[in-house]
Amino acid sequence: MLLKLILFTHGYSFPQMDVPVSPRPCDTFLSEFGTPTLLWRVLQSVGYTEPPQYSWWELDMTGGLQWFAVQGVVPPHGGRPAWTGWTCNSDGQTPWEAAQVAAHAMLPNIYQRFGDELTGGPAASIPRADPAAAEWKQADGCALVRGHGERAESSSPAMSAMMVVLKLFSQREDTYA
C-alpha cells in the first residue's frame, strides 16, 4: 500500500500527489469522532467559526484495489494574521482513513507552531514535540516512571497518552510509504 501526504503551510510542503478530477465535499468526517473532530475542536478553541473542509475522490488504481484521496483545508483565521491556513492531501483505503491522516498531519504542525496560543481545552493533550522524532525512553525496569524525554516534552498523563497515539500513527504511516 502507498500513502502520500502533502501539507502546505507557511512555505512547508511534502511530496505532492495527483490533483483531484472531481472532488466531493463531505462533512461526514466531522460527525464521526476521530482526528478531524479533534482538529475542529482545537481550531474552535482559538476562535475559528467554520470547521475544516474536506473533499474526497476515488483514485484510479490498478489491480482492482479501491483507493481514495482526501483534501483537508483549514482556512486562514481572520482575527489572527499569523494563522494563514493549511491544506493537506492524503490518501487511504477509505475516505475516512484518508481524512484521519490529513487531520493528523495538520494537527501537530499547528500545535508545534502555535502551541503557546493553545493552552487548555482540547489542545492541552497535544504534545509540541514531533512524534516521529521524539525519543521517550524509560529506564530499564521502570515502566511506571516517566523518562527524561517524556518529562521534558509532556506536561500531563493525557499528553503522554496522546504522544503514544501520535507515535503509533506516524509509524503506521511509515509502513505505507
OpenMM code with the backbone's topology and positions (N, CA, C; nanometers):
from openmm import Vec3, app, unit

residues = "MET LEU LEU LYS LEU ILE LEU PHE THR HIS GLY TYR SER PHE PRO GLN MET ASP VAL PRO VAL SER PRO ARG PRO CYS ASP THR PHE LEU SER GLU PHE GLY THR PRO THR LEU LEU TRP ARG VAL LEU GLN SER VAL GLY TYR THR GLU PRO PRO GLN TYR SER TRP TRP GLU LEU ASP MET THR GLY GLY LEU GLN TRP PHE ALA VAL GLN GLY VAL VAL PRO PRO HIS GLY GLY ARG PRO ALA TRP THR GLY TRP THR CYS ASN SER ASP GLY GLN THR PRO TRP GLU ALA ALA GLN VAL ALA ALA HIS ALA MET LEU PRO ASN ILE TYR GLN ARG PHE GLY ASP GLU LEU THR GLY GLY PRO ALA ALA SER ILE PRO ARG ALA ASP PRO ALA ALA ALA GLU TRP LYS GLN ALA ASP GLY CYS ALA LEU VAL ARG GLY HIS GLY GLU ARG ALA GLU SER SER SER PRO ALA MET SER ALA MET MET VAL VAL LEU LYS LEU PHE SER GLN ARG GLU ASP THR TYR ALA".split()
positions = [
    Vec3(0.0824, -0.1179, 0.0000),
    Vec3(0.0000, 0.0000, 0.0000),
    Vec3(0.0867, 0.1241, 0.0000),
    Vec3(0.0343, 0.2284, -0.0557),
    Vec3(0.1096, 0.3531, -0.0691),
    Vec3(0.0350, 0.4650, -0.0010),
    Vec3(0.1034, 0.5406, 0.0804),
    Vec3(0.0427, 0.6542, 0.1483),
    Vec3(0.1260, 0.7765, 0.1186),
    Vec3(0.0631, 0.8784, 0.0642),
    Vec3(0.1328, 1.0017, 0.0313),
    Vec3(0.0641, 1.1161, 0.1037),
    Vec3(0.1409, 1.2126, 0.1451),
    Vec3(0.0864, 1.3315, 0.2101),
    Vec3(0.1397, 1.4557, 0.1438),
    Vec3(0.0601, 1.5580, 0.1451),
    Vec3(0.1102, 1.6898, 0.1094),
    Vec3(0.0502, 1.7876, 0.2082),
    Vec3(0.1335, 1.8677, 0.2675),
    Vec3(0.0880, 1.9660, 0.3647),
    Vec3(0.1479, 2.0986, 0.3251),
    Vec3(0.0618, 2.1919, 0.2857),
    Vec3(0.1070, 2.3260, 0.2527),
    Vec3(0.0799, 2.4141, 0.3725),
    Vec3(0.1806, 2.4718, 0.4269),
    Vec3(0.1600, 2.5670, 0.5339),
    Vec3(0.2870, 2.6473, 0.5522),
    Vec3(0.2747, 2.7736, 0.5375),
    Vec3(0.3859, 2.8614, 0.5697),
    Vec3(0.5150, 2.8192, 0.4975),
    Vec3(0.5062, 2.7855, 0.3703),
    Vec3(0.6230, 2.7509, 0.2920),
    Vec3(0.6756, 2.6106, 0.3153),
    Vec3(0.6005, 2.5244, 0.3815),
    Vec3(0.6452, 2.3894, 0.4128),
    Vec3(0.5622, 2.2916, 0.3320),
    Vec3(0.6239, 2.2011, 0.2589),
    Vec3(0.5440, 2.1069, 0.1818),
    Vec3(0.6087, 1.9703, 0.1777),
    Vec3(0.5244, 1.8700, 0.1615),
    Vec3(0.5655, 1.7330, 0.1421),
    Vec3(0.5495, 1.7005, -0.0057),
    Vec3(0.5943, 1.5831, -0.0529),
    Vec3(0.5754, 1.5468, -0.1933),
    Vec3(0.4281, 1.5519, -0.2322),
    Vec3(0.4013, 1.5972, -0.3538),
    Vec3(0.2645, 1.6180, -0.3991),
    Vec3(0.2081, 1.4946, -0.4674),
    Vec3(0.0775, 1.4749, -0.4543),
    Vec3(0.0082, 1.3672, -0.5239),
    Vec3(-0.0800, 1.4277, -0.6323),
    Vec3(-0.1472, 1.3425, -0.7085),
    Vec3(-0.2301, 1.3894, -0.8181),
    Vec3(-0.3399, 1.4834, -0.7714),
    Vec3(-0.3745, 1.5789, -0.8566),
    Vec3(-0.4814, 1.6736, -0.8289),
    Vec3(-0.6150, 1.6046, -0.8556),
    Vec3(-0.7161, 1.6285, -0.7730),
    Vec3(-0.8442, 1.5627, -0.7934),
    Vec3(-0.9119, 1.6069, -0.9225),
    Vec3(-0.9802, 1.5133, -0.9857),
    Vec3(-1.0554, 1.5440, -1.1059),
    Vec3(-1.1912, 1.6003, -1.0668),
    Vec3(-1.2594, 1.5334, -0.9757),
    Vec3(-1.3934, 1.5740, -0.9359),
    Vec3(-1.4121, 1.5478, -0.7867),
    Vec3(-1.3613, 1.6359, -0.7019),
    Vec3(-1.3737, 1.6104, -0.5582),
    Vec3(-1.5172, 1.6236, -0.5096),
    Vec3(-1.5501, 1.5447, -0.4088),
    Vec3(-1.6827, 1.5501, -0.3485),
    Vec3(-1.6698, 1.6107, -0.2092),
    Vec3(-1.7358, 1.7242, -0.1827),
    Vec3(-1.7305, 1.7807, -0.0474),
    Vec3(-1.7967, 1.6855, 0.0513),
    Vec3(-1.7480, 1.6847, 0.1748),
    Vec3(-1.8021, 1.5914, 0.2728),
    Vec3(-1.7892, 1.6474, 0.4132),
    Vec3(-1.9001, 1.6476, 0.4869),
    Vec3(-1.8926, 1.6872, 0.6269),
    Vec3(-1.9073, 1.5665, 0.7193),
    Vec3(-1.9182, 1.4465, 0.6620),
    Vec3(-1.9325, 1.3242, 0.7402),
    Vec3(-1.8157, 1.3045, 0.8353),
    Vec3(-1.6969, 1.3464, 0.7959),
    Vec3(-1.5783, 1.3235, 0.8771),
    Vec3(-1.5872, 1.3953, 1.0110),
    Vec3(-1.6696, 1.5000, 1.0206),
    Vec3(-1.6853, 1.5719, 1.1461),
    Vec3(-1.8012, 1.5174, 1.2294),
    Vec3(-1.8839, 1.4310, 1.1732),
    Vec3(-1.9939, 1.3746, 1.2507),
    Vec3(-1.9555, 1.2416, 1.3153),
    Vec3(-1.8405, 1.1871, 1.2794),
    Vec3(-1.7892, 1.0656, 1.3399),
    Vec3(-1.6606, 1.1031, 1.4127),
    Vec3(-1.6476, 1.0601, 1.5387),
    Vec3(-1.5325, 1.1030, 1.6175),
    Vec3(-1.4025, 1.0492, 1.5598),
    Vec3(-1.3026, 1.1331, 1.5563),
    Vec3(-1.1698, 1.0961, 1.5092),
    Vec3(-1.0818, 1.2192, 1.5052),
    Vec3(-0.9693, 1.2124, 1.4354),
    Vec3(-0.8792, 1.3268, 1.4311),
    Vec3(-0.9398, 1.4486, 1.3614),
    Vec3(-1.0291, 1.4354, 1.2620),
    Vec3(-1.0934, 1.5568, 1.2101),
    Vec3(-1.1741, 1.6297, 1.3173),
    Vec3(-1.2405, 1.5556, 1.4052),
    Vec3(-1.3159, 1.6169, 1.5145),
    Vec3(-1.2218, 1.6871, 1.6117),
    Vec3(-1.1120, 1.6216, 1.6464),
    Vec3(-1.0153, 1.6824, 1.7376),
    Vec3(-0.9560, 1.8093, 1.6772),
    Vec3(-0.9227, 1.8052, 1.5487),
    Vec3(-0.8710, 1.9244, 1.4809),
    Vec3(-0.9727, 2.0382, 1.4890),
    Vec3(-1.0997, 2.0090, 1.4624),
    Vec3(-1.2030, 2.1116, 1.4662),
    Vec3(-1.2168, 2.1692, 1.6076),
    Vec3(-1.2108, 2.0860, 1.7086),
    Vec3(-1.2196, 2.1344, 1.8469),
    Vec3(-1.1034, 2.2273, 1.8817),
    Vec3(-0.9836, 2.1917, 1.8370),
    Vec3(-0.8672, 2.2770, 1.8625),
    Vec3(-0.8843, 2.4110, 1.7914),
    Vec3(-0.9265, 2.4085, 1.6664),
    Vec3(-0.9453, 2.5334, 1.5914),
    Vec3(-1.0538, 2.6198, 1.6546),
    Vec3(-1.1607, 2.5581, 1.6989),
    Vec3(-1.2686, 2.6335, 1.7624),
    Vec3(-1.2203, 2.6991, 1.8923),
    Vec3(-1.1275, 2.6343, 1.9623),
    Vec3(-1.0778, 2.6902, 2.0887),
    Vec3(-0.9990, 2.8195, 2.0687),
    Vec3(-0.9539, 2.8470, 1.9458),
    Vec3(-0.8821, 2.9726, 1.9185),
    Vec3(-0.9661, 3.0687, 1.8339),
    Vec3(-1.0964, 3.0418, 1.8242),
    Vec3(-1.1856, 3.1373, 1.7602),
    Vec3(-1.2314, 3.1057, 1.6197),
    Vec3(-1.1937, 2.9916, 1.5637),
    Vec3(-1.2477, 2.9556, 1.4322),
    Vec3(-1.3981, 2.9339, 1.4449),
    Vec3(-1.4733, 2.9850, 1.3483),
    Vec3(-1.6186, 2.9662, 1.3498),
    Vec3(-1.6645, 2.8693, 1.2414),
    Vec3(-1.5784, 2.8419, 1.1470),
    Vec3(-1.6103, 2.7467, 1.0401),
    Vec3(-1.5170, 2.6264, 1.0519),
    Vec3(-1.5705, 2.5053, 1.0405),
    Vec3(-1.4858, 2.3857, 1.0529),
    Vec3(-1.3960, 2.3669, 0.9310),
    Vec3(-1.2936, 2.2834, 0.9449),
    Vec3(-1.2127, 2.2484, 0.8273),
    Vec3(-1.3033, 2.1857, 0.7204),
    Vec3(-1.2667, 2.2044, 0.5960),
    Vec3(-1.3430, 2.1479, 0.4854),
    Vec3(-1.2685, 2.0276, 0.4287),
    Vec3(-1.3410, 1.9215, 0.4005),
    Vec3(-1.2829, 1.8002, 0.3453),
    Vec3(-1.3514, 1.7674, 0.2135),
    Vec3(-1.2725, 1.7278, 0.1156),
    Vec3(-1.3239, 1.6782, -0.0117),
    Vec3(-1.2544, 1.5462, -0.0399),
    Vec3(-1.3244, 1.4553, -0.1050),
    Vec3(-1.2618, 1.3266, -0.1358),
    Vec3(-1.2969, 1.2829, -0.2769),
    Vec3(-1.2147, 1.1943, -0.3290),
    Vec3(-1.2360, 1.1376, -0.4612),
    Vec3(-1.1698, 1.0016, -0.4668),
    Vec3(-1.2203, 0.9185, -0.5572),
    Vec3(-1.1638, 0.7853, -0.5744),
    Vec3(-1.0501, 0.7937, -0.6749),
    Vec3(-0.9405, 0.7262, -0.6428),
    Vec3(-0.8242, 0.7243, -0.7319),
    Vec3(-0.8319, 0.6030, -0.8230),
    Vec3(-0.7795, 0.6168, -0.9426),
    Vec3(-0.7713, 0.5033, -1.0334),
    Vec3(-0.6508, 0.4202, -0.9947),
    Vec3(-0.6747, 0.2980, -0.9543),
    Vec3(-0.5668, 0.2088, -0.9136),
    Vec3(-0.5711, 0.0843, -1.0009),
    Vec3(-0.4567, 0.0255, -1.0212),
    Vec3(-0.4507, -0.0989, -1.0977),
    Vec3(-0.4742, -0.2162, -1.0036),
    Vec3(-0.5178, -0.3265, -1.0582),
    Vec3(-0.5364, -0.4459, -0.9789),
    Vec3(-0.6657, -0.4497, -0.9000),
    Vec3(-0.7594, -0.3596, -0.9293),
    Vec3(-0.8882, -0.3629, -0.8637),
    Vec3(-0.8895, -0.3123, -0.7204),
    Vec3(-0.7789, -0.2554, -0.6740),
    Vec3(-0.7726, -0.2023, -0.5383),
    Vec3(-0.8455, -0.0689, -0.5310),
    Vec3(-0.9359, -0.0565, -0.4362),
    Vec3(-1.0072, 0.0691, -0.4181),
    Vec3(-0.9231, 0.1599, -0.3290),
    Vec3(-0.9002, 0.2829, -0.3741),
    Vec3(-0.8146, 0.3764, -0.3013),
    Vec3(-0.8743, 0.5161, -0.3144),
    Vec3(-0.8674, 0.5930, -0.2071),
    Vec3(-0.9306, 0.7243, -0.2045),
    Vec3(-0.8321, 0.8322, -0.1630),
    Vec3(-0.8571, 0.9526, -0.2107),
    Vec3(-0.7788, 1.0695, -0.1711),
    Vec3(-0.8712, 1.1675, -0.1017),
    Vec3(-0.8165, 1.2400, -0.0067),
    Vec3(-0.8916, 1.3424, 0.0659),
    Vec3(-0.8068, 1.4679, 0.0721),
    Vec3(-0.8703, 1.5807, 0.0560),
    Vec3(-0.8046, 1.7075, 0.0795),
    Vec3(-0.8737, 1.7737, 0.1978),
    Vec3(-0.7950, 1.8065, 0.2994),
    Vec3(-0.8450, 1.8798, 0.4149),
    Vec3(-0.7933, 2.0222, 0.4075),
    Vec3(-0.8817, 2.1186, 0.4319),
    Vec3(-0.8441, 2.2593, 0.4234),
    Vec3(-0.8891, 2.3326, 0.5494),
    Vec3(-0.7937, 2.3977, 0.6146),
    Vec3(-0.8222, 2.4896, 0.7245),
    Vec3(-0.7974, 2.6286, 0.6678),
    Vec3(-0.9008, 2.7117, 0.6601),
    Vec3(-0.8822, 2.8451, 0.6009),
    Vec3(-0.8010, 2.9353, 0.6939),
    Vec3(-0.7502, 3.0462, 0.6419),
    Vec3(-0.6831, 3.1429, 0.7296),
    Vec3(-0.7806, 3.1931, 0.8367),
    Vec3(-0.7263, 3.2283, 0.9517),
    Vec3(-0.8071, 3.2829, 1.0621),
    Vec3(-0.8100, 3.4343, 1.0472),
    Vec3(-0.9277, 3.4907, 1.0276),
    Vec3(-0.9415, 3.6342, 1.0045),
    Vec3(-0.8883, 3.7210, 1.1164),
    Vec3(-0.9002, 3.6772, 1.2401),
    Vec3(-0.8570, 3.7572, 1.3537),
    Vec3(-0.7143, 3.7328, 1.3978),
    Vec3(-0.6469, 3.6376, 1.3346),
    Vec3(-0.5086, 3.6038, 1.3716),
    Vec3(-0.4250, 3.5955, 1.2438),
    Vec3(-0.3599, 3.7045, 1.2062),
    Vec3(-0.2879, 3.7087, 1.0783),
    Vec3(-0.1822, 3.6001, 1.0600),
    Vec3(-0.1208, 3.5543, 1.1689),
    Vec3(-0.0182, 3.4501, 1.1562),
    Vec3(-0.0783, 3.3145, 1.1191),
    Vec3(-0.2057, 3.2967, 1.1440),
    Vec3(-0.2739, 3.1713, 1.1112),
    Vec3(-0.3194, 3.1785, 0.9649),
    Vec3(-0.2299, 3.1456, 0.8739),
    Vec3(-0.2544, 3.1646, 0.7306),
    Vec3(-0.3243, 3.0474, 0.6633),
    Vec3(-0.3585, 2.9439, 0.7387),
    Vec3(-0.4320, 2.8312, 0.6821),
    Vec3(-0.3429, 2.7135, 0.6492),
    Vec3(-0.4061, 2.5992, 0.6313),
    Vec3(-0.3369, 2.4746, 0.5999),
    Vec3(-0.4178, 2.3973, 0.4978),
    Vec3(-0.3496, 2.3276, 0.4118),
    Vec3(-0.4117, 2.2348, 0.3175),
    Vec3(-0.3308, 2.1068, 0.3199),
    Vec3(-0.3985, 1.9953, 0.3307),
    Vec3(-0.3285, 1.8676, 0.3318),
    Vec3(-0.4023, 1.7675, 0.2445),
    Vec3(-0.3312, 1.7053, 0.1541),
    Vec3(-0.3852, 1.5960, 0.0744),
    Vec3(-0.3303, 1.4655, 0.1288),
    Vec3(-0.4161, 1.3666, 0.1400),
    Vec3(-0.3720, 1.2349, 0.1847),
    Vec3(-0.4530, 1.1299, 0.1112),
    Vec3(-0.4129, 1.0059, 0.1254),
    Vec3(-0.4897, 0.9001, 0.0623),
    Vec3(-0.4931, 0.7782, 0.1528),
    Vec3(-0.5898, 0.6909, 0.1272),
    Vec3(-0.6061, 0.5716, 0.2080),
    Vec3(-0.7057, 0.4762, 0.1452),
    Vec3(-0.7302, 0.3665, 0.2155),
    Vec3(-0.8207, 0.2640, 0.1637),
    Vec3(-0.9663, 0.3080, 0.1666),
    Vec3(-0.9976, 0.4064, 0.2495),
    Vec3(-1.1335, 0.4617, 0.2559),
    Vec3(-1.1211, 0.6136, 0.2677),
    Vec3(-1.2263, 0.6872, 0.2327),
    Vec3(-1.2219, 0.8321, 0.2546),
    Vec3(-1.2008, 0.8648, 0.4031),
    Vec3(-1.2612, 0.7870, 0.4921),
    Vec3(-1.2476, 0.8087, 0.6362),
    Vec3(-1.1007, 0.7972, 0.6788),
    Vec3(-1.0330, 0.6922, 0.6338),
    Vec3(-0.8916, 0.6738, 0.6686),
    Vec3(-0.8079, 0.7905, 0.6176),
    Vec3(-0.8312, 0.8324, 0.4954),
    Vec3(-0.7544, 0.9429, 0.4373),
    Vec3(-0.7817, 1.0738, 0.5119),
    Vec3(-0.9052, 1.0966, 0.5566),
    Vec3(-0.9378, 1.2174, 0.6342),
    Vec3(-0.8675, 1.2150, 0.7691),
    Vec3(-0.8578, 1.0976, 0.8308),
    Vec3(-0.7850, 1.0844, 0.9572),
    Vec3(-0.6395, 1.1265, 0.9392),
    Vec3(-0.5793, 1.0810, 0.8309),
    Vec3(-0.4388, 1.1110, 0.8039),
    Vec3(-0.4197, 1.2602, 0.7765),
    Vec3(-0.5099, 1.3194, 0.6998),
    Vec3(-0.4990, 1.4628, 0.6694),
    Vec3(-0.5072, 1.5462, 0.7972),
    Vec3(-0.6062, 1.5186, 0.8816),
    Vec3(-0.6202, 1.5932, 1.0071),
    Vec3(-0.5008, 1.5685, 1.0987),
    Vec3(-0.4545, 1.4443, 1.0998),
    Vec3(-0.3380, 1.4096, 1.1830),
    Vec3(-0.2137, 1.4858, 1.1386),
    Vec3(-0.1981, 1.5088, 1.0105),
    Vec3(-0.0811, 1.5818, 0.9607),
    Vec3(-0.0890, 1.7300, 0.9967),
    Vec3(-0.2089, 1.7867, 0.9935),
    Vec3(-0.2230, 1.9294, 1.0231),
    Vec3(-0.2142, 1.9588, 1.1728),
    Vec3(-0.2700, 1.8720, 1.2546),
    Vec3(-0.2800, 1.8981, 1.3980),
    Vec3(-0.1444, 1.9187, 1.4666),
    Vec3(-0.0489, 1.8274, 1.4554),
    Vec3(0.0804, 1.8517, 1.5203),
    Vec3(0.1534, 1.9733, 1.4627),
    Vec3(0.1365, 1.9977, 1.3335),
    Vec3(0.2001, 2.1135, 1.2721),
    Vec3(0.1469, 2.2425, 1.3333),
    Vec3(0.0162, 2.2500, 1.3520),
    Vec3(-0.0458, 2.3670, 1.4142),
    Vec3(0.0048, 2.3820, 1.5571),
    Vec3(0.0082, 2.2726, 1.6307),
    Vec3(0.0486, 2.2815, 1.7703),
    Vec3(0.1962, 2.3175, 1.7844),
    Vec3(0.2813, 2.2637, 1.6975),
    Vec3(0.4238, 2.2974, 1.7053),
    Vec3(0.4467, 2.4445, 1.6756),
    Vec3(0.3665, 2.5007, 1.5880),
    Vec3(0.3846, 2.6408, 1.5515),
    Vec3(0.3157, 2.7372, 1.6485),
    Vec3(0.1993, 2.6988, 1.7000),
    Vec3(0.1187, 2.7896, 1.7810),
    Vec3(0.0864, 2.7334, 1.9193),
    Vec3(0.1711, 2.6480, 1.9710),
    Vec3(0.1459, 2.5837, 2.0998),
    Vec3(0.1207, 2.6807, 2.2131),
    Vec3(0.1886, 2.7958, 2.2116),
    Vec3(0.1691, 2.8934, 2.3194),
    Vec3(0.0285, 2.9529, 2.3191),
    Vec3(-0.0371, 2.9517, 2.2040),
    Vec3(-0.1732, 3.0049, 2.1949),
    Vec3(-0.2783, 2.8983, 2.2262),
    Vec3(-0.2343, 2.7742, 2.2358),
    Vec3(-0.3277, 2.6629, 2.2519),
    Vec3(-0.3198, 2.6024, 2.3913),
    Vec3(-0.3345, 2.6831, 2.4917),
    Vec3(-0.3279, 2.6307, 2.6276),
    Vec3(-0.4669, 2.5931, 2.6742),
    Vec3(-0.4764, 2.4847, 2.7464),
    Vec3(-0.6052, 2.4388, 2.7973),
    Vec3(-0.6914, 2.3806, 2.6873),
    Vec3(-0.8098, 2.3395, 2.7244),
    Vec3(-0.9049, 2.2854, 2.6288),
    Vec3(-0.8530, 2.1620, 2.5581),
    Vec3(-0.9041, 2.1358, 2.4376),
    Vec3(-0.8669, 2.0133, 2.3666),
    Vec3(-0.7197, 2.0082, 2.3269),
    Vec3(-0.6552, 2.1221, 2.3147),
    Vec3(-0.5146, 2.1240, 2.2732),
    Vec3(-0.4195, 2.0891, 2.3868),
    Vec3(-0.4685, 2.0873, 2.5088),
    Vec3(-0.3813, 2.0624, 2.6236),
    Vec3(-0.3188, 1.9228, 2.6200),
    Vec3(-0.3767, 1.8326, 2.5456),
    Vec3(-0.3225, 1.6970, 2.5409),
    Vec3(-0.2315, 1.6724, 2.4211),
    Vec3(-0.2105, 1.7719, 2.3371),
    Vec3(-0.1301, 1.7517, 2.2162),
    Vec3(0.0143, 1.7920, 2.2437),
    Vec3(0.1079, 1.6987, 2.2280),
    Vec3(0.2484, 1.7313, 2.2539),
    Vec3(0.3051, 1.8267, 2.1494),
    Vec3(0.3968, 1.9099, 2.1923),
    Vec3(0.4632, 2.0008, 2.0994),
    Vec3(0.5719, 1.9305, 2.0203),
    Vec3(0.6262, 1.8252, 2.0742),
    Vec3(0.7345, 1.7524, 2.0077),
    Vec3(0.6820, 1.6795, 1.8843),
    Vec3(0.7650, 1.6683, 1.7834),
    Vec3(0.7313, 1.5915, 1.6645),
    Vec3(0.7297, 1.4439, 1.7034),
    Vec3(0.6162, 1.3757, 1.6892),
    Vec3(0.6080, 1.2359, 1.7315),
    Vec3(0.7110, 1.1456, 1.6625),
    Vec3(0.7417, 1.1741, 1.5380),
    Vec3(0.8373, 1.0901, 1.4660),
    Vec3(0.9799, 1.1060, 1.5190),
    Vec3(1.0097, 1.2216, 1.5776),
    Vec3(1.1459, 1.2475, 1.6247),
    Vec3(1.1615, 1.2343, 1.7759),
    Vec3(1.0510, 1.2293, 1.8493),
    Vec3(1.0583, 1.2254, 1.9960),
    Vec3(1.1231, 1.0964, 2.0436),
    Vec3(1.2147, 1.1092, 2.1370),
    Vec3(1.2830, 0.9940, 2.1963),
    Vec3(1.2414, 0.9835, 2.3426),
    Vec3(1.1398, 0.9077, 2.3688),
    Vec3(1.0939, 0.8883, 2.5057),
    Vec3(1.1293, 0.7463, 2.5464),
    Vec3(1.2232, 0.7327, 2.6374),
    Vec3(1.2668, 0.6001, 2.6824),
    Vec3(1.2544, 0.5906, 2.8330),
    Vec3(1.2108, 0.4757, 2.8796),
    Vec3(1.2019, 0.4505, 3.0224),
    Vec3(1.3320, 0.3831, 3.0661),
    Vec3(1.3687, 0.4034, 3.1891),
    Vec3(1.4829, 0.3311, 3.2454),
    Vec3(1.4444, 0.1839, 3.2569),
    Vec3(1.5418, 0.0952, 3.2402),
    Vec3(1.5143, -0.0488, 3.2495),
    Vec3(1.4442, -0.0823, 3.3805),
    Vec3(1.3350, -0.1562, 3.3698),
    Vec3(1.2608, -0.1992, 3.4875),
    Vec3(1.1776, -0.0901, 3.5525),
    Vec3(1.1651, 0.0251, 3.4879),
    Vec3(1.0913, 0.1378, 3.5476),
    Vec3(0.9831, 0.1902, 3.4536),
    Vec3(0.8983, 0.1030, 3.4066),
    Vec3(0.7956, 0.1437, 3.3103),
    Vec3(0.6979, 0.2462, 3.3677),
    Vec3(0.6836, 0.2517, 3.4982),
    Vec3(0.5884, 0.3442, 3.5583),
    Vec3(0.6498, 0.4794, 3.5917),
    Vec3(0.7803, 0.4961, 3.5668),
    Vec3(0.8489, 0.6215, 3.5947),
    Vec3(0.8724, 0.6937, 3.4620),
    Vec3(0.8293, 0.8194, 3.4541),
    Vec3(0.8474, 0.8961, 3.3306),
    Vec3(0.9960, 0.9197, 3.3057),
    Vec3(1.0402, 0.8876, 3.1837),
    Vec3(1.1791, 0.9088, 3.1465),
    Vec3(1.2087, 1.0556, 3.1196),
    Vec3(1.3374, 1.0872, 3.0953),
    Vec3(1.3804, 1.2263, 3.0744),
    Vec3(1.3059, 1.2921, 2.9577),
    Vec3(1.2999, 1.2259, 2.8422),
    Vec3(1.2331, 1.2832, 2.7250),
    Vec3(1.0867, 1.3113, 2.7515),
    Vec3(1.0197, 1.2179, 2.8163),
    Vec3(0.8780, 1.2376, 2.8468),
    Vec3(0.8589, 1.3533, 2.9444),
    Vec3(0.9414, 1.3612, 3.0468),
    Vec3(0.9296, 1.4719, 3.1429),
    Vec3(0.9540, 1.6066, 3.0749),
    Vec3(1.0467, 1.6098, 2.9788),
    Vec3(1.0809, 1.7351, 2.9112),
    Vec3(0.9735, 1.7788, 2.8120),
    Vec3(0.9026, 1.6835, 2.7511),
    Vec3(0.8109, 1.7163, 2.6420),
    Vec3(0.6641, 1.6912, 2.6723),
    Vec3(0.6309, 1.6485, 2.7938),
    Vec3(0.4923, 1.6209, 2.8293),
    Vec3(0.4616, 1.6833, 2.9644),
    Vec3(0.3501, 1.7526, 2.9695),
    Vec3(0.3122, 1.8188, 3.0941),
    Vec3(0.2008, 1.7454, 3.1690),
    Vec3(0.1528, 1.6339, 3.1133),
    Vec3(0.0431, 1.5635, 3.1798),
    Vec3(0.0345, 1.4190, 3.1308),
    Vec3(-0.0324, 1.3331, 3.2096),
    Vec3(-0.0552, 1.1962, 3.1623),
    Vec3(-0.1362, 1.1923, 3.0319),
    Vec3(-0.2307, 1.2865, 3.0165),
    Vec3(-0.3099, 1.2905, 2.8928),
    Vec3(-0.2211, 1.3206, 2.7727),
    Vec3(-0.1242, 1.4111, 2.7896),
    Vec3(-0.0326, 1.4440, 2.6810),
    Vec3(0.0568, 1.3240, 2.6484),
    Vec3(0.1006, 1.2516, 2.7497),
    Vec3(0.1815, 1.1315, 2.7261),
    Vec3(0.1010, 1.0271, 2.6500),
    Vec3(-0.0265, 1.0104, 2.6871),
    Vec3(-0.1122, 0.9152, 2.6163),
    Vec3(-0.1309, 0.9570, 2.4706),
    Vec3(-0.1490, 1.0870, 2.4468),
    Vec3(-0.1641, 1.1361, 2.3101),
    Vec3(-0.0368, 1.1118, 2.2294),
    Vec3(0.0796, 1.1283, 2.2923),
    Vec3(0.2059, 1.1027, 2.2214),
    Vec3(0.2147, 0.9571, 2.1774),
    Vec3(0.1685, 0.8662, 2.2616),
    Vec3(0.1676, 0.7245, 2.2240),
    Vec3(0.0850, 0.7053, 2.0975),
    Vec3(-0.0335, 0.7648, 2.0946),
    Vec3(-0.1222, 0.7515, 1.9782),
    Vec3(-0.0581, 0.8154, 1.8549),
    Vec3(-0.0014, 0.9355, 1.8697),
    Vec3(0.0597, 1.0041, 1.7560),
    Vec3(0.1819, 0.9287, 1.7042),
    Vec3(0.2623, 0.8721, 1.7947),
    Vec3(0.3789, 0.7946, 1.7509),
    Vec3(0.3339, 0.6696, 1.6750),
    Vec3(0.2318, 0.6033, 1.7262),
    Vec3(0.1787, 0.4852, 1.6588),
    Vec3(0.1283, 0.5216, 1.5202),
    Vec3(0.0546, 0.6310, 1.5111),
    Vec3(0.0008, 0.6770, 1.3838),
    Vec3(0.1143, 0.7092, 1.2869),
    Vec3(0.2187, 0.7780, 1.3351),
    Vec3(0.3330, 0.8127, 1.2497),
    Vec3(0.4052, 0.6883, 1.2008),
    Vec3(0.4229, 0.5921, 1.2892),
    Vec3(0.4903, 0.4680, 1.2494),
    Vec3(0.4061, 0.3903, 1.1495),
    Vec3(0.2761, 0.3916, 1.1666),
    Vec3(0.1879, 0.3237, 1.0727),
    Vec3(0.1951, 0.3892, 0.9348),
    Vec3(0.1997, 0.5227, 0.9314),
    Vec3(0.2154, 0.5930, 0.8048),
    Vec3(0.3423, 0.5469, 0.7332),
    Vec3(0.4495, 0.5304, 0.8088),
    Vec3(0.5767, 0.4893, 0.7500),
    Vec3(0.5681, 0.3509, 0.6865),
    Vec3(0.4804, 0.2636, 0.7360),
    Vec3(0.4686, 0.1302, 0.6780),
    Vec3(0.4019, 0.1346, 0.5420),
    Vec3(0.3213, 0.2402, 0.5150),
    Vec3(0.2569, 0.2540, 0.3846),
    Vec3(0.3503, 0.3151, 0.2813),
    Vec3(0.4468, 0.3928, 0.3273),
    Vec3(0.5315, 0.4682, 0.2355),
    Vec3(0.6218, 0.3791, 0.1541),
] * unit.nanometer
topology = app.Topology()
chain = topology.addChain("A")
for resn in residues:
    res = topology.addResidue(resn, chain)
    for name in ("N", "CA", "C"):
        topology.addAtom(name, app.Element.getBySymbol(name[0]), res)
